[in-house]
Amino acid sequence: MKATHSNAARPEWLAQATALKQVTLERLAAMPSSAREVAPSGSWSAAGVVEHLVLVEECVAGPWQERLKAVPNAKAGVKSEITSRMVSFVMGRTGARVPTVAELEPVGGIGIEALEIRWTAARKRLIESLPEDNHAAWILHPALGPLSSLQMGRIMSSHLKHHLRHWPKPVN
């Protein structure tokens, strides 16, 4: 059974992720349009970073939840708790870069309005799919295995912080 999440009942990570999403979109909108697609050497452009963040939420509320259904008796236990805390710490509080999986690589060429629309839709699906039990396996992460909504939520908030800390500064 799915939970209904009013603003008052939203998990802490979701409130934080929502605030960070707003900061990210404001930062992208504040850039000259000509600079949004300029990628510093070896990095993604600012629009690419936002596309990547959208792809994460689309995967969470889509394929990663679907993949979990194929795993009988999937549990988000001690191993996933330790792993999610380590990943959250590295992304949220260090300067270390974390590799990504191919399905989360931005392709580019998506305008700011389209990115905002996709992110709004992805976030809506994500919220609608939150389970009542935030400790139960919610998704099957491609690298970390089964994660609960609490664990994945913690990672998503840290992930947003990570990309805001490493925001692309195009070379003029």
N, C-alpha and C positions, 0 to 999 in steps of 0.2 A: 504494500500500500504506500502510496506517495504522500508526503507531508505537504500541507499548505504552509507557505512561508510568508507571513505578513512582514512588513518592515520591522516591527517590534520583535518578531520571533526569528529573524534571520540569524544564521550563525555568524560569529565574530569574523571569521575569515571572509565571508561573503560581503559583509559591510566594508571590510578593508579592501577587498578586491574591487568593489564598486567605486570606492573613492579613488583608488589607484587607476582604474580604467578612465575615470573622468580626467585625472591629471594627464594621463597619456594622450587622450584625445585633444585636450587643450594645448598640450605641448606640440602636437602635430599641427594643429590648426594655426598656431602662432608662427610656424615656420613659413617663409615665402614658398609658394607652391612650386617654384622652380627648384627648391632645395629638398623637398620631401622625398624625391626619388634618387637623390645623389647618395651613393654608397661610399663611405670611406674605404680605403684599401683593406680588403680582407673582412669587411663587415657588411651588414645589411643597411639599406637606407632606412630612414625614419618610417616611411610608409611600409617598407618591408618588415620592420619590427612589429608594427601594428598588425599587419597581415598575419604574421607568425602568431601573435597573441590571440587573434581571432581563430586561427586554425586550431590552436590548443583547445579553446572552448568548444569549437565545433566537433573536435574529436572526442572530448570528454562526454558531451551530451549526445554522441552519435556512435561512431564505430567502436570506441573503447568500452562503452556500455554494452553494445551488442556482442563484442568478443567475450565479455565476462559470462554471457549466457551459455557459451560452449564449454565452460570449465565447471565440471560437476563439483559441488561442495566447496566452491572458492571461499577462502577466508582472508580477511584483512587482519592478520594477527600481529604477533610481536615482531617478526621480521619486517613486515611492511611498516610498522610503527617506527622502528629504528631507522629503516631506510628513508622513510619520508621525512623524518626529523633531520637526518643528516643532509639530505638534498635541500630541504628548506633552509637549513643553516648556511650551507655553502652558497646558495643562490641569494638569500636574503641579507647575508651579513659579511660576505667576503667579496673580493674582486675576482675570484676565480671564474673562468668561463666554463660553461657546461655544454657538452656536445648535444645536438638534437637528432631526432630521427627524421628520415626522409619525408614522411608525410606532413611534417611541420615546417618544411622549408618554404619560404615565400616565393611566389613566381613573379610578383611585381606587376606594375601597370594597372593597379586598382586605385581609383580616386578616393579622396577622403570621405565623400558622402557615401559611397558604396561600402567602404570599410566600416563606417559608423552603423550603417543599416545591418550589415552582416554581424557585427559584434553585438548589437542590440538583440537580434534574433537568436544568436548563439547563447547569449546570457539568459534570455527568456527560457529557452529549452533546457539549459543547465538548471535553472531554478525550479522549473516544473518537474525535473527528473530527480530532485533531491529526495533521498529516502527518509522515512521516519527515523530509522536507526542509523545515526551518523557514524557508527562504528562497524557496520556491516559492509562487506565488499560491495563496491558501487561501480567500479570500472576495472578493466584489465589494462594497465599501463604497459606499453610495448617494451619498456626497459625495466620497470620496477615490479611488475606483476600486479596482483589484486591490491587495490587501495580502497579505503573507505572514503566517504565524502569529506570527512574531517581531514584525513591525510592528504587527499588530492587538493582540497581547498587550501590547506596550509601551503602546499607546493605552489598553487596558482598565485597566491598572494606574494610569496617570496619571488616567484618568477617575474611578476610585474615590477617589484622593487628592483630586481636584477636589471631588467631592461631599462628602467628609468635611470638607474645609476650609470649604465653604459649607453646612454642615448647617443645616437650618431651625430657627430658634428661634421657636416660636409666641408670638404676643402674647397675654398673659393679660388 
